[in-house]
Amino acid sequence: MKISDETTAKAAIDVWQSKDRKEQLRNILMEIESLELNKMYYENRENKKGIIRSEEAIVVLIQRKEEVESGL
């Protein structure tokens, strides 16, 4: 699932919740990395809306990452 903003991040989390916690963590980490790369791209292009979308999605994923890690 391609995550581009907070809404799609929440939708992905809902899909992943049926999976094993280690798989959830793996998916979350991969998406955070992808979003960080997107954010750098937007920073280079001075696209403030893109930067904000990426940051908001990253925050949602980091929160879920912490929840998953506390359950391991």
PDB file of N, CA, C, O and CB in Angstrom:
ATOM      1  N   MET A   1       0.839  -1.173   0.000  1.00  0.00           N
ATOM      2  CA  MET A   1       0.000   0.000   0.000  1.00  0.00           C
ATOM      3  C   MET A   1       0.891   1.246   0.000  1.00  0.00           C
ATOM      4  O   MET A   1       1.803   1.366   0.819  1.00  0.00           O
ATOM      5  CB  MET A   1      -0.958  -0.008   1.218  1.00  0.00           C
ATOM      6  N   LYS A   2       0.626   2.144  -0.900  1.00  0.00           N
ATOM      7  CA  LYS A   2       1.397   3.382  -1.010  1.00  0.00           C
ATOM      8  C   LYS A   2       0.866   4.409  -0.021  1.00  0.00           C
ATOM      9  O   LYS A   2      -0.303   4.791  -0.075  1.00  0.00           O
ATOM     10  CB  LYS A   2       1.343   3.941  -2.452  1.00  0.00           C
ATOM     11  N   ILE A   3       1.720   4.845   0.866  1.00  0.00           N
ATOM     12  CA  ILE A   3       1.338   5.834   1.874  1.00  0.00           C
ATOM     13  C   ILE A   3       1.846   7.194   1.434  1.00  0.00           C
ATOM     14  O   ILE A   3       3.031   7.373   1.154  1.00  0.00           O
ATOM     15  CB  ILE A   3       1.898   5.459   3.279  1.00  0.00           C
ATOM     16  N   SER A   4       0.923   8.154   1.379  1.00  0.00           N
ATOM     17  CA  SER A   4       1.309   9.494   0.947  1.00  0.00           C
ATOM     18  C   SER A   4       0.874  10.585   1.918  1.00  0.00           C
ATOM     19  O   SER A   4       1.314  11.730   1.809  1.00  0.00           O
ATOM     20  CB  SER A   4       0.731   9.774  -0.410  1.00  0.00           C
ATOM     21  N   ASP A   5       0.007  10.231   2.873  1.00  0.00           N
ATOM     22  CA  ASP A   5      -0.459  11.219   3.838  1.00  0.00           C
ATOM     23  C   ASP A   5      -0.980  10.527   5.093  1.00  0.00           C
ATOM     24  O   ASP A   5      -0.919   9.303   5.211  1.00  0.00           O
ATOM     25  CB  ASP A   5      -1.555  12.106   3.219  1.00  0.00           C
ATOM     26  N   GLU A   6      -1.487  11.314   6.016  1.00  0.00           N
ATOM     27  CA  GLU A   6      -1.958  10.778   7.296  1.00  0.00           C
ATOM     28  C   GLU A   6      -3.106   9.783   7.103  1.00  0.00           C
ATOM     29  O   GLU A   6      -3.155   8.757   7.781  1.00  0.00           O
ATOM     30  CB  GLU A   6      -2.407  11.921   8.212  1.00  0.00           C
ATOM     31  N   THR A   7      -4.010  10.077   6.199  1.00  0.00           N
ATOM     32  CA  THR A   7      -5.170   9.205   5.966  1.00  0.00           C
ATOM     33  C   THR A   7      -4.745   7.840   5.451  1.00  0.00           C
ATOM     34  O   THR A   7      -5.233   6.819   5.936  1.00  0.00           O
ATOM     35  CB  THR A   7      -6.135   9.854   4.974  1.00  0.00           C
ATOM     36  N   THR A   8      -3.852   7.805   4.487  1.00  0.00           N
ATOM     37  CA  THR A   8      -3.406   6.516   3.947  1.00  0.00           C
ATOM     38  C   THR A   8      -2.532   5.773   4.957  1.00  0.00           C
ATOM     39  O   THR A   8      -2.485   4.543   4.949  1.00  0.00           O
ATOM     40  CB  THR A   8      -2.632   6.722   2.631  1.00  0.00           C
ATOM     41  N   ALA A   9      -1.850   6.504   5.815  1.00  0.00           N
ATOM     42  CA  ALA A   9      -1.061   5.859   6.870  1.00  0.00           C
ATOM     43  C   ALA A   9      -1.988   5.133   7.842  1.00  0.00           C
ATOM     44  O   ALA A   9      -1.716   3.999   8.237  1.00  0.00           O
ATOM     45  CB  ALA A   9      -0.193   6.903   7.627  1.00  0.00           C
ATOM     46  N   LYS A  10      -3.077   5.785   8.224  1.00  0.00           N
ATOM     47  CA  LYS A  10      -4.036   5.161   9.133  1.00  0.00           C
ATOM     48  C   LYS A  10      -4.706   3.954   8.482  1.00  0.00           C
ATOM     49  O   LYS A  10      -4.945   2.944   9.145  1.00  0.00           O
ATOM     50  CB  LYS A  10      -5.096   6.178   9.571  1.00  0.00           C
ATOM     51  N   ALA A  11      -5.007   4.051   7.196  1.00  0.00           N
ATOM     52  CA  ALA A  11      -5.623   2.929   6.474  1.00  0.00           C
ATOM     53  C   ALA A  11      -4.660   1.742   6.413  1.00  0.00           C
ATOM     54  O   ALA A  11      -5.073   0.595   6.583  1.00  0.00           O
ATOM     55  CB  ALA A  11      -6.035   3.360   5.041  1.00  0.00           C
ATOM     56  N   ALA A  12      -3.391   2.017   6.174  1.00  0.00           N
ATOM     57  CA  ALA A  12      -2.388   0.946   6.129  1.00  0.00           C
ATOM     58  C   ALA A  12      -2.259   0.272   7.490  1.00  0.00           C
ATOM     59  O   ALA A  12      -2.149  -0.951   7.573  1.00  0.00           O
ATOM     60  CB  ALA A  12      -1.021   1.500   5.680  1.00  0.00           C
ATOM     61  N   ILE A  13      -2.271   1.056   8.537  1.00  0.00           N
ATOM     62  CA  ILE A  13      -2.180   0.507   9.894  1.00  0.00           C
ATOM     63  C   ILE A  13      -3.362  -0.426  10.154  1.00  0.00           C
ATOM     64  O   ILE A  13      -3.194  -1.500  10.732  1.00  0.00           O
ATOM     65  CB  ILE A  13      -2.143   1.648  10.951  1.00  0.00           C
ATOM     66  N   ASP A  14      -4.549  -0.018   9.731  1.00  0.00           N
ATOM     67  CA  ASP A  14      -5.728  -0.874   9.901  1.00  0.00           C
ATOM     68  C   ASP A  14      -5.550  -2.207   9.186  1.00  0.00           C
ATOM     69  O   ASP A  14      -5.924  -3.251   9.721  1.00  0.00           O
ATOM     70  CB  ASP A  14      -6.983  -0.165   9.379  1.00  0.00           C
ATOM     71  N   VAL A  15      -4.985  -2.183   7.987  1.00  0.00           N
ATOM     72  CA  VAL A  15      -4.751  -3.413   7.223  1.00  0.00           C
ATOM     73  C   VAL A  15      -3.699  -4.270   7.918  1.00  0.00           C
ATOM     74  O   VAL A  15      -3.851  -5.488   8.003  1.00  0.00           O
ATOM     75  CB  VAL A  15      -4.308  -3.086   5.775  1.00  0.00           C
ATOM     76  N   TRP A  16      -2.647  -3.651   8.410  1.00  0.00           N
ATOM     77  CA  TRP A  16      -1.534  -4.382   9.016  1.00  0.00           C
ATOM     78  C   TRP A  16      -1.891  -4.987  10.371  1.00  0.00           C
ATOM     79  O   TRP A  16      -1.234  -5.937  10.799  1.00  0.00           O
ATOM     80  CB  TRP A  16      -0.346  -3.464   9.172  1.00  0.00           C
ATOM     81  N   GLN A  17      -2.896  -4.476  11.053  1.00  0.00           N
ATOM     82  CA  GLN A  17      -3.198  -4.949  12.405  1.00  0.00           C
ATOM     83  C   GLN A  17      -3.556  -6.433  12.452  1.00  0.00           C
ATOM     84  O   GLN A  17      -3.451  -7.064  13.504  1.00  0.00           O
ATOM     85  CB  GLN A  17      -4.331  -4.143  12.985  1.00  0.00           C
ATOM     86  N   SER A  18      -3.975  -6.988  11.325  1.00  0.00           N
ATOM     87  CA  SER A  18      -4.299  -8.414  11.297  1.00  0.00           C
ATOM     88  C   SER A  18      -3.048  -9.278  11.149  1.00  0.00           C
ATOM     89  O   SER A  18      -3.125 -10.504  11.229  1.00  0.00           O
ATOM     90  CB  SER A  18      -5.269  -8.708  10.160  1.00  0.00           C
ATOM     91  N   LYS A  19      -1.917  -8.651  10.935  1.00  0.00           N
ATOM     92  CA  LYS A  19      -0.660  -9.376  10.725  1.00  0.00           C
ATOM     93  C   LYS A  19       0.131  -9.520  12.027  1.00  0.00           C
ATOM     94  O   LYS A  19      -0.146  -8.852  13.023  1.00  0.00           O
ATOM     95  CB  LYS A  19       0.194  -8.659   9.672  1.00  0.00           C
ATOM     96  N   ASP A  20       1.095 -10.387  11.988  1.00  0.00           N
ATOM     97  CA  ASP A  20       2.019 -10.594  13.101  1.00  0.00           C
ATOM     98  C   ASP A  20       2.711  -9.268  13.451  1.00  0.00           C
ATOM     99  O   ASP A  20       2.981  -8.457  12.565  1.00  0.00           O
ATOM    100  CB  ASP A  20       3.072 -11.689  12.746  1.00  0.00           C
ATOM    101  N   ARG A  21       2.995  -9.051  14.734  1.00  0.00           N
ATOM    102  CA  ARG A  21       3.617  -7.788  15.164  1.00  0.00           C
ATOM    103  C   ARG A  21       4.971  -7.532  14.494  1.00  0.00           C
ATOM    104  O   ARG A  21       5.296  -6.392  14.162  1.00  0.00           O
ATOM    105  CB  ARG A  21       3.795  -7.792  16.674  1.00  0.00           C
ATOM    106  N   LYS A  22       5.754  -8.591  14.297  1.00  0.00           N
ATOM    107  CA  LYS A  22       7.055  -8.393  13.640  1.00  0.00           C
ATOM    108  C   LYS A  22       6.869  -7.949  12.197  1.00  0.00           C
ATOM    109  O   LYS A  22       7.624  -7.113  11.702  1.00  0.00           O
ATOM    110  CB  LYS A  22       7.891  -9.685  13.690  1.00  0.00           C
ATOM    111  N   GLU A  23       5.877  -8.498  11.524  1.00  0.00           N
ATOM    112  CA  GLU A  23       5.600  -8.080  10.149  1.00  0.00           C
ATOM    113  C   GLU A  23       5.067  -6.651  10.125  1.00  0.00           C
ATOM    114  O   GLU A  23       5.415  -5.869   9.241  1.00  0.00           O
ATOM    115  CB  GLU A  23       4.590  -9.039   9.482  1.00  0.00           C
ATOM    116  N   GLN A  24       4.228  -6.315  11.093  1.00  0.00           N
ATOM    117  CA  GLN A  24       3.744  -4.938  11.194  1.00  0.00           C
ATOM    118  C   GLN A  24       4.915  -3.978  11.344  1.00  0.00           C
ATOM    119  O   GLN A  24       4.984  -2.950  10.670  1.00  0.00           O
ATOM    120  CB  GLN A  24       2.771  -4.785  12.381  1.00  0.00           C
ATOM    121  N   LEU A  25       5.834  -4.329  12.235  1.00  0.00           N
ATOM    122  CA  LEU A  25       6.994  -3.478  12.483  1.00  0.00           C
ATOM    123  C   LEU A  25       7.834  -3.322  11.220  1.00  0.00           C
ATOM    124  O   LEU A  25       8.287  -2.223  10.901  1.00  0.00           O
ATOM    125  CB  LEU A  25       7.847  -4.053  13.618  1.00  0.00           C
ATOM    126  N   ARG A  26       8.037  -4.416  10.510  1.00  0.00           N
ATOM    127  CA  ARG A  26       8.809  -4.373   9.270  1.00  0.00           C
ATOM    128  C   ARG A  26       8.135  -3.436   8.252  1.00  0.00           C
ATOM    129  O   ARG A  26       8.808  -2.621   7.620  1.00  0.00           O
ATOM    130  CB  ARG A  26       8.959  -5.799   8.678  1.00  0.00           C
ATOM    131  N   ASN A  27       6.810  -3.553   8.098  1.00  0.00           N
ATOM    132  CA  ASN A  27       6.083  -2.690   7.168  1.00  0.00           C
ATOM    133  C   ASN A  27       6.160  -1.227   7.579  1.00  0.00           C
ATOM    134  O   ASN A  27       6.351  -0.343   6.743  1.00  0.00           O
ATOM    135  CB  ASN A  27       4.629  -3.123   7.075  1.00  0.00           C
ATOM    136  N   ILE A  28       6.010  -0.986   8.864  1.00  0.00           N
ATOM    137  CA  ILE A  28       6.063   0.388   9.368  1.00  0.00           C
ATOM    138  C   ILE A  28       7.432   1.010   9.102  1.00  0.00           C
ATOM    139  O   ILE A  28       7.519   2.140   8.623  1.00  0.00           O
ATOM    140  CB  ILE A  28       5.748   0.423  10.876  1.00  0.00           C
ATOM    141  N   LEU A  29       8.486   0.282   9.408  1.00  0.00           N
ATOM    142  CA  LEU A  29       9.839   0.817   9.209  1.00  0.00           C
ATOM    143  C   LEU A  29      10.123   1.103   7.744  1.00  0.00           C
ATOM    144  O   LEU A  29      10.745   2.112   7.415  1.00  0.00           O
ATOM    145  CB  LEU A  29      10.878  -0.155   9.751  1.00  0.00           C
ATOM    146  N   MET A  30       9.668   0.216   6.860  1.00  0.00           N
ATOM    147  CA  MET A  30       9.878   0.443   5.424  1.00  0.00           C
ATOM    148  C   MET A  30       9.132   1.688   4.956  1.00  0.00           C
ATOM    149  O   MET A  30       9.658   2.472   4.167  1.00  0.00           O
ATOM    150  CB  MET A  30       9.421  -0.783   4.611  1.00  0.00           C
ATOM    151  N   GLU A  31       7.915   1.866   5.440  1.00  0.00           N
ATOM    152  CA  GLU A  31       7.133   3.030   5.026  1.00  0.00           C
ATOM    153  C   GLU A  31       7.682   4.326   5.605  1.00  0.00           C
ATOM    154  O   GLU A  31       7.655   5.361   4.939  1.00  0.00           O
ATOM    155  CB  GLU A  31       5.687   2.859   5.440  1.00  0.00           C
ATOM    156  N   ILE A  32       8.178   4.282   6.832  1.00  0.00           N
ATOM    157  CA  ILE A  32       8.800   5.483   7.406  1.00  0.00           C
ATOM    158  C   ILE A  32      10.003   5.892   6.557  1.00  0.00           C
ATOM    159  O   ILE A  32      10.184   7.070   6.249  1.00  0.00           O
ATOM    160  CB  ILE A  32       9.233   5.234   8.885  1.00  0.00           C
ATOM    161  N   GLU A  33      10.814   4.917   6.187  1.00  0.00           N
ATOM    162  CA  GLU A  33      11.980   5.212   5.351  1.00  0.00           C
ATOM    163  C   GLU A  33      11.558   5.811   4.009  1.00  0.00           C
ATOM    164  O   GLU A  33      12.155   6.781   3.540  1.00  0.00           O
ATOM    165  CB  GLU A  33      12.808   3.938   5.122  1.00  0.00           C
ATOM    166  N   SER A  34      10.541   5.236   3.404  1.00  0.00           N
ATOM    167  CA  SER A  34      10.045   5.743   2.126  1.00  0.00           C
ATOM    168  C   SER A  34       9.528   7.174   2.269  1.00  0.00           C
ATOM    169  O   SER A  34       9.798   8.027   1.424  1.00  0.00           O
ATOM    170  CB  SER A  34       8.936   4.832   1.583  1.00  0.00           C
ATOM    171  N   LEU A  35       8.785   7.427   3.343  1.00  0.00           N
ATOM    172  CA  LEU A  35       8.247   8.768   3.567  1.00  0.00           C
ATOM    173  C   LEU A  35       9.349   9.783   3.855  1.00  0.00           C
ATOM    174  O   LEU A  35       9.243  10.943   3.456  1.00  0.00           O
ATOM    175  CB  LEU A  35       7.254   8.747   4.718  1.00  0.00           C
ATOM    176  N   GLU A  36      10.398   9.357   4.540  1.00  0.00           N
ATOM    177  CA  GLU A  36      11.519  10.264   4.778  1.00  0.00           C
ATOM    178  C   GLU A  36      12.206  10.643   3.469  1.00  0.00           C
ATOM    179  O   GLU A  36      12.623  11.788   3.288  1.00  0.00           O
ATOM    180  CB  GLU A  36      12.529   9.622   5.736  1.00  0.00           C
ATOM    181  N   LEU A  37      12.320   9.681   2.560  1.00  0.00           N
ATOM    182  CA  LEU A  37      12.878   9.987   1.235  1.00  0.00           C
ATOM    183  C   LEU A  37      11.962  10.937   0.467  1.00  0.00           C
ATOM    184  O   LEU A  37      12.429  11.869  -0.187  1.00  0.00           O
ATOM    185  CB  LEU A  37      13.094   8.690   0.426  1.00  0.00           C
ATOM    186  N   ASN A  38      10.650  10.693   0.552  1.00  0.00           N
ATOM    187  CA  ASN A  38       9.690  11.595  -0.086  1.00  0.00           C
ATOM    188  C   ASN A  38       9.831  13.007   0.475  1.00  0.00           C
ATOM    189  O   ASN A  38       9.814  13.989  -0.266  1.00  0.00           O
ATOM    190  CB  ASN A  38       8.249  11.083   0.110  1.00  0.00           C
ATOM    191  N   LYS A  39       9.968  13.088   1.784  1.00  0.00           N
ATOM    192  CA  LYS A  39      10.102  14.391   2.438  1.00  0.00           C
ATOM    193  C   LYS A  39      11.344  15.128   1.933  1.00  0.00           C
ATOM    194  O   LYS A  39      11.294  16.329   1.666  1.00  0.00           O
ATOM    195  CB  LYS A  39      10.171  14.219   3.968  1.00  0.00           C
ATOM    196  N   MET A  40      12.454  14.402   1.805  1.00  0.00           N
ATOM    197  CA  MET A  40      13.676  15.036   1.280  1.00  0.00           C
ATOM    198  C   MET A  40      13.455  15.537  -0.149  1.00  0.00           C
ATOM    199  O   MET A  40      13.911  16.621  -0.513  1.00  0.00           O
ATOM    200  CB  MET A  40      14.864  14.042   1.315  1.00  0.00           C
ATOM    201  N   TYR A  41      12.762  14.752  -0.940  1.00  0.00           N
ATOM    202  CA  TYR A  41      12.450  15.168  -2.312  1.00  0.00           C
ATOM    203  C   TYR A  41      11.641  16.473  -2.283  1.00  0.00           C
ATOM    204  O   TYR A  41      11.954  17.424  -2.999  1.00  0.00           O
ATOM    205  CB  TYR A  41      11.661  14.047  -3.067  1.00  0.00           C
ATOM    206  N   TYR A  42      10.598  16.501  -1.443  1.00  0.00           N
ATOM    207  CA  TYR A  42       9.766  17.702  -1.355  1.00  0.00           C
ATOM    208  C   TYR A  42      10.552  18.896  -0.838  1.00  0.00           C
ATOM    209  O   TYR A  42      10.324  20.027  -1.267  1.00  0.00           O
ATOM    210  CB  TYR A  42       8.568  17.448  -0.457  1.00  0.00           C
ATOM    211  N   GLU A  43      11.479  18.648   0.086  1.00  0.00           N
ATOM    212  CA  GLU A  43      12.321  19.742   0.583  1.00  0.00           C
ATOM    213  C   GLU A  43      13.177  20.317  -0.542  1.00  0.00           C
ATOM    214  O   GLU A  43      13.329  21.534  -0.647  1.00  0.00           O
ATOM    215  CB  GLU A  43      13.219  19.254   1.737  1.00  0.00           C
ATOM    216  N   ASN A  44      13.728  19.459  -1.371  1.00  0.00           N
ATOM    217  CA  ASN A  44      14.538  19.925  -2.503  1.00  0.00           C
ATOM    218  C   ASN A  44      13.714  20.715  -3.498  1.00  0.00           C
ATOM    219  O   ASN A  44      14.223  21.625  -4.152  1.00  0.00           O
ATOM    220  CB  ASN A  44      15.194  18.749  -3.205  1.00  0.00           C
ATOM    221  N   ARG A  45      12.446  20.372  -3.613  1.00  0.00           N
ATOM    222  CA  ARG A  45      11.541  21.056  -4.547  1.00  0.00           C
ATOM    223  C   ARG A  45      10.814  22.226  -3.890  1.00  0.00           C
ATOM    224  O   ARG A  45      10.044  22.939  -4.534  1.00  0.00           O
ATOM    225  CB  ARG A  45      10.521  20.069  -5.106  1.00  0.00           C
ATOM    226  N   GLU A  46      11.077  22.413  -2.576  1.00  0.00           N
ATOM    227  CA  GLU A  46      10.430  23.464  -1.790  1.00  0.00           C
ATOM    228  C   GLU A  46       8.908  23.341  -1.848  1.00  0.00           C
ATOM    229  O   GLU A  46       8.195  24.341  -1.941  1.00  0.00           O
ATOM    230  CB  GLU A  46      10.865  24.847  -2.291  1.00  0.00           C
ATOM    231  N   ASN A  47       8.424  22.104  -1.791  1.00  0.00           N
ATOM    232  CA  ASN A  47       7.000  21.805  -1.807  1.00  0.00           C
ATOM    233  C   ASN A  47       6.531  21.638  -0.357  1.00  0.00           C
ATOM    234  O   ASN A  47       6.607  20.549   0.212  1.00  0.00           O
ATOM    235  CB  ASN A  47       6.698  20.518  -2.657  1.00  0.00           C
ATOM    236  N   LYS A  48       6.049  22.729   0.222  1.00  0.00           N
ATOM    237  CA  LYS A  48       5.684  22.729   1.641  1.00  0.00           C
ATOM    238  C   LYS A  48       4.527  21.783   1.941  1.00  0.00           C
ATOM    239  O   LYS A  48       4.521  21.125   2.981  1.00  0.00           O
ATOM    240  CB  LYS A  48       5.321  24.132   2.085  1.00  0.00           C
ATOM    241  N   LYS A  49       3.560  21.710   1.051  1.00  0.00           N
ATOM    242  CA  LYS A  49       2.425  20.810   1.270  1.00  0.00           C
ATOM    243  C   LYS A  49       2.889  19.352   1.287  1.00  0.00           C
ATOM    244  O   LYS A  49       2.424  18.561   2.109  1.00  0.00           O
ATOM    245  CB  LYS A  49       1.352  21.017   0.178  1.00  0.00           C
ATOM    246  N   GLY A  50       3.789  19.002   0.396  1.00  0.00           N
ATOM    247  CA  GLY A  50       4.332  17.652   0.355  1.00  0.00           C
ATOM    248  C   GLY A  50       5.116  17.317   1.613  1.00  0.00           C
ATOM    249  O   GLY A  50       5.035  16.204   2.132  1.00  0.00           O
ATOM    250  N   ILE A  51       5.871  18.288   2.094  1.00  0.00           N
ATOM    251  CA  ILE A  51       6.650  18.100   3.327  1.00  0.00           C
ATOM    252  C   ILE A  51       5.705  17.840   4.497  1.00  0.00           C
ATOM    253  O   ILE A  51       5.930  16.924   5.289  1.00  0.00           O
ATOM    254  CB  ILE A  51       7.545  19.345   3.617  1.00  0.00           C
ATOM    255  N   ILE A  52       4.657  18.636   4.604  1.00  0.00           N
ATOM    256  CA  ILE A  52       3.703  18.496   5.710  1.00  0.00           C
ATOM    257  C   ILE A  52       2.992  17.153   5.638  1.00  0.00           C
ATOM    258  O   ILE A  52       2.838  16.483   6.659  1.00  0.00           O
ATOM    259  CB  ILE A  52       2.675  19.640   5.688  1.00  0.00           C
ATOM    260  N   ARG A  53       2.555  16.749   4.446  1.00  0.00           N
ATOM    261  CA  ARG A  53       1.881  15.452   4.288  1.00  0.00           C
ATOM    262  C   ARG A  53       2.785  14.312   4.737  1.00  0.00           C
ATOM    263  O   ARG A  53       2.357  13.404   5.449  1.00  0.00           O
ATOM    264  CB  ARG A  53       1.454  15.238   2.826  1.00  0.00           C
ATOM    265  N   SER A  54       4.040  14.376   4.307  1.00  0.00           N
ATOM    266  CA  SER A  54       4.996  13.326   4.677  1.00  0.00           C
ATOM    267  C   SER A  54       5.231  13.303   6.180  1.00  0.00           C
ATOM    268  O   SER A  54       5.237  12.236   6.793  1.00  0.00           O
ATOM    269  CB  SER A  54       6.327  13.528   3.943  1.00  0.00           C
ATOM    270  N   GLU A  55       5.424  14.477   6.776  1.00  0.00           N
ATOM    271  CA  GLU A  55       5.672  14.556   8.219  1.00  0.00           C
ATOM    272  C   GLU A  55       4.495  14.016   9.023  1.00  0.00           C
ATOM    273  O   GLU A  55       4.689  13.298  10.003  1.00  0.00           O
ATOM    274  CB  GLU A  55       5.959  15.998   8.628  1.00  0.00           C
ATOM    275  N   GLU A  56       3.275  14.360   8.610  1.00  0.00           N
ATOM    276  CA  GLU A  56       2.090  13.898   9.332  1.00  0.00           C
ATOM    277  C   GLU A  56       1.975  12.373   9.266  1.00  0.00           C
ATOM    278  O   GLU A  56       1.635  11.732  10.261  1.00  0.00           O
ATOM    279  CB  GLU A  56       0.820  14.552   8.755  1.00  0.00           C
ATOM    280  N   ALA A  57       2.255  11.799   8.109  1.00  0.00           N
ATOM    281  CA  ALA A  57       2.196  10.347   7.959  1.00  0.00           C
ATOM    282  C   ALA A  57       3.287   9.677   8.797  1.00  0.00           C
ATOM    283  O   ALA A  57       3.055   8.633   9.405  1.00  0.00           O
ATOM    284  CB  ALA A  57       2.339   9.950   6.475  1.00  0.00           C
ATOM    285  N   ILE A  58       4.460  10.273   8.826  1.00  0.00           N
ATOM    286  CA  ILE A  58       5.567   9.728   9.619  1.00  0.00           C
ATOM    287  C   ILE A  58       5.195   9.711  11.102  1.00  0.00           C
ATOM    288  O   ILE A  58       5.473   8.733  11.797  1.00  0.00           O
ATOM    289  CB  ILE A  58       6.859  10.556   9.397  1.00  0.00           C
ATOM    290  N   VAL A  59       4.576  10.771  11.587  1.00  0.00           N
ATOM    291  CA  VAL A  59       4.175  10.842  12.995  1.00  0.00           C
ATOM    292  C   VAL A  59       3.202   9.710  13.329  1.00  0.00           C
ATOM    293  O   VAL A  59       3.345   9.051  14.359  1.00  0.00           O
ATOM    294  CB  VAL A  59       3.530  12.215  13.310  1.00  0.00           C
ATOM    295  N   VAL A  60       2.218   9.485  12.463  1.00  0.00           N
ATOM    296  CA  VAL A  60       1.235   8.421  12.690  1.00  0.00           C
ATOM    297  C   VAL A  60       1.940   7.060  12.736  1.00  0.00           C
ATOM    298  O   VAL A  60       1.649   6.235  13.602  1.00  0.00           O
ATOM    299  CB  VAL A  60       0.143   8.432  11.576  1.00  0.00           C
ATOM    300  N   LEU A  61       2.861   6.835  11.808  1.00  0.00           N
ATOM    301  CA  LEU A  61       3.564   5.549  11.755  1.00  0.00           C
ATOM    302  C   LEU A  61       4.494   5.358  12.951  1.00  0.00           C
ATOM    303  O   LEU A  61       4.612   4.247  13.468  1.00  0.00           O
ATOM    304  CB  LEU A  61       4.364   5.441  10.460  1.00  0.00           C
ATOM    305  N   ILE A  62       5.147   6.414  13.392  1.00  0.00           N
ATOM    306  CA  ILE A  62       6.023   6.309  14.563  1.00  0.00           C
ATOM    307  C   ILE A  62       5.203   5.975  15.807  1.00  0.00           C
ATOM    308  O   ILE A  62       5.628   5.173  16.639  1.00  0.00           O
ATOM    309  CB  ILE A  62       6.812   7.624  14.775  1.00  0.00           C
ATOM    310  N   GLN A  63       4.030   6.592  15.931  1.00  0.00           N
ATOM    311  CA  GLN A  63       3.165   6.274  17.068  1.00  0.00           C
ATOM    312  C   GLN A  63       2.786   4.792  17.056  1.00  0.00           C
ATOM    313  O   GLN A  63       2.840   4.127  18.091  1.00  0.00           O
ATOM    314  CB  GLN A  63       1.894   7.151  17.044  1.00  0.00           C
ATOM    315  N   ARG A  64       2.405   4.279  15.887  1.00  0.00           N
ATOM    316  CA  ARG A  64       2.036   2.863  15.793  1.00  0.00           C
ATOM    317  C   ARG A  64       3.249   1.968  16.044  1.00  0.00           C
ATOM    318  O   ARG A  64       3.125   0.909  16.659  1.00  0.00           O
ATOM    319  CB  ARG A  64       1.427   2.554  14.411  1.00  0.00           C
ATOM    320  N   LYS A  65       4.417   2.392  15.571  1.00  0.00           N
ATOM    321  CA  LYS A  65       5.656   1.635  15.788  1.00  0.00           C
ATOM    322  C   LYS A  65       5.901   1.473  17.283  1.00  0.00           C
ATOM    323  O   LYS A  65       6.237   0.381  17.742  1.00  0.00           O
ATOM    324  CB  LYS A  65       6.867   2.342  15.113  1.00  0.00           C
ATOM    325  N   GLU A  66       5.737   2.533  18.032  1.00  0.00           N
ATOM    326  CA  GLU A  66       5.942   2.485  19.476  1.00  0.00           C
ATOM    327  C   GLU A  66       4.933   1.554  20.147  1.00  0.00           C
ATOM    328  O   GLU A  66       5.274   0.834  21.086  1.00  0.00           O
ATOM    329  CB  GLU A  66       5.839   3.890  20.073  1.00  0.00           C
ATOM    330  N   GLU A  67       3.688   1.572  19.661  1.00  0.00           N
ATOM    331  CA  GLU A  67       2.660   0.674  20.200  1.00  0.00           C
ATOM    332  C   GLU A  67       3.030  -0.790  19.932  1.00  0.00           C
ATOM    333  O   GLU A  67       2.919  -1.644  20.812  1.00  0.00           O
ATOM    334  CB  GLU A  67       1.276   1.000  19.582  1.00  0.00           C
ATOM    335  N   VAL A  68       3.467  -1.057  18.709  1.00  0.00           N
ATOM    336  CA  VAL A  68       3.835  -2.431  18.335  1.00  0.00           C
ATOM    337  C   VAL A  68       5.043  -2.897  19.138  1.00  0.00           C
ATOM    338  O   VAL A  68       5.067  -4.024  19.632  1.00  0.00           O
ATOM    339  CB  VAL A  68       4.136  -2.524  16.821  1.00  0.00           C
ATOM    340  N   GLU A  69       6.035  -2.038  19.268  1.00  0.00           N
ATOM    341  CA  GLU A  69       7.242  -2.402  20.011  1.00  0.00           C
ATOM    342  C   GLU A  69       6.957  -2.671  21.485  1.00  0.00           C
ATOM    343  O   GLU A  69       7.591  -3.531  22.096  1.00  0.00           O
ATOM    344  CB  GLU A  69       8.277  -1.303  19.886  1.00  0.00           C
ATOM    345  N   SER A  70       6.022  -1.948  22.044  1.00  0.00           N
ATOM    346  CA  SER A  70       5.698  -2.172  23.457  1.00  0.00           C
ATOM    347  C   SER A  70       5.004  -3.516  23.657  1.00  0.00           C
ATOM    348  O   SER A  70       4.990  -4.044  24.769  1.00  0.00           O
ATOM    349  CB  SER A  70       4.810  -1.038  23.988  1.00  0.00           C
ATOM    350  N   GLY A  71       4.429  -4.070  22.594  1.00  0.00           N
ATOM    351  CA  GLY A  71       3.760  -5.352  22.682  1.00  0.00           C
ATOM    352  C   GLY A  71       4.635  -6.536  22.356  1.00  0.00           C
ATOM    353  O   GLY A  71       4.202  -7.681  22.487  1.00  0.00           O
ATOM    354  N   LEU A  72       5.876  -6.280  21.929  1.00  0.00           N
ATOM    355  CA  LEU A  72       6.788  -7.392  21.581  1.00  0.00           C
ATOM    356  C   LEU A  72       7.454  -7.977  22.797  1.00  0.00           C
ATOM    357  O   LEU A  72       8.245  -8.912  22.678  1.00  0.00           O
ATOM    358  CB  LEU A  72       7.853  -6.926  20.605  1.00  0.00           C
TER     359      LEU A  72
END
